[in-house]
């Protein structure tokens, strides 16, 4: 299981040719992330669109695959220990 940081996801989306994005879109790994990432992706969707140079349909296709590859952990299940 690999914990996915929001910075990695944003970096991958802003540079669609990056190795990060191809890894995140593959089914070869089990990714987990706090639910906060899900919220942040949609909160900053317009900014991602502007800076990634992806069209909206392409971004939504990538997000669909990406979000299905990540298991999101609710805040109540996170521990600081």
Protein Blocks (a to p, Z undefined) as FASTA:
>chain_A
ZZddfklmmmmmmmmmbmklmmmmpckbccdddfklmmmmmmmmmmmmmmnopafklmmm
mmmmmmmmpccddfklpcfZZ
